C-alpha cells in the first residue's frame, strides 16, 4: 500500500493511481456484482491474461480495495471480494454506468438524423 506521502497531491490523480487502468476498473466492476474466484474473474473479463489479472488483483489487495480469502481445503479455494474500502467505490461506478448509458443513448439520437 502506498503511503499518504507517496500519493499524488491531487485527489483525482490519487484515484487514477489506484484504479486507473481498464483491467482494474473491470475487476472492480465484477467484484461489485459478487465475490468471485480467480477463474470466474478471468472468464468474466474478456481479453485479460492470467498474469495481468494476478498482478492487478495483488495491486488492488495491496492498496486495500480487494480482500483475498484463502480457504484451507484440498484443492485450495481462494475468493476475491471488495473490501470495506473497496465498497465505497460503488456510488462512483453507479455514476459511471449511468453516464455510459446516457452517452450511448446520445449517440443513438445523433445517428437518427
Helices and strands as residue ranges (DSSP letters): G 4-6, H 11-19, H 22-33, E 36-37, H 38-44, H 50-62, E 66-71, E 77-82, H 84-87, H 90-111
